[in-house]
């Protein structure tokens, strides 16, 4: 699983939940794993969205906004697939 994408984080959360329910890992460890996954989501998604909202509309920050929008798209949709055959 790729923790650089929203889908990867969701997979990890699901795996942690499944293992906790099956008593394969203790609840305290699952809680810490969830906390780390939430932090990863905030770091890769939420904070970028907040920053993008802050810089949108300011001509001086347009280059940053384009890169930021691409990073958010990659986080939500996963890395772009190559079209090479």
ABEGO torsion letter per residue (X at the ends): XBAABAAAAAAAAAAAAAAAAAGABBAAAAAAAAAAAAAAAAAAAAAAAAAAAAABGBAAAAAAAAAAAAAAAAAAAEBBBBABX
